[in-house]
Amino acid sequence: MKKCDTCNQEVTNNFIEFQCPDCKKTKIIRCLDCKETGKQYACKECGFTGP
């Protein structure tokens, strides 16, 4: 099961998944609530943080 990297909630739909913009090694998963409210996420591989 996929989980949001910001709030750690399980996601099944209404989420976005993308490569880390810095290292491009890890996929970032964010629920739409965290994305829309601009909550920070961190890459588990390189530590890059973004809104």
N, C-alpha and C positions, 0 to 999 in steps of 0.2 A: 504494500500500500504506500502511496506517495504522501509525503507530509510537507507542509509549508515550512520553508527554511527560516521564516521569521517567527511565526506563532506556534509552530510544531503541531498544528491541527492536521488531521488526515484530510486529503482532498481527493475527490472523485470527479468533479466537474467544476467549472468556473475557477480555473487556475491558469497560471502562465508558467511555462518552463523554457529556460534559455541558458545558453552557455555563459559562464563568467566572462564579463567584458574585459577582464584583465588577463587571466591566465588561459582562458578558453579550454581548461581541462575538466571542469566540473559543471554539472547542470544545476542551476538555481531554480527552485520551485517556490512560487508565491501564490497564495490565495488572493482572490480579487479584493478582499477587504484590506489586506495588508498593502497591496499594490495601490489601491485607490487612496488610502490614507497616508501613503508615503513612508511607511515604517521601514526602518533600516534592515538590511540583510547583510550577511557576511559569507564569503566563499570559504568553504571548509578546507580547500586546497592551499590558497595563497593569502587568505585573510582580507581580500578586497572587500570594502563595504560600499553600499550604494543605497539610494532611496527606494 
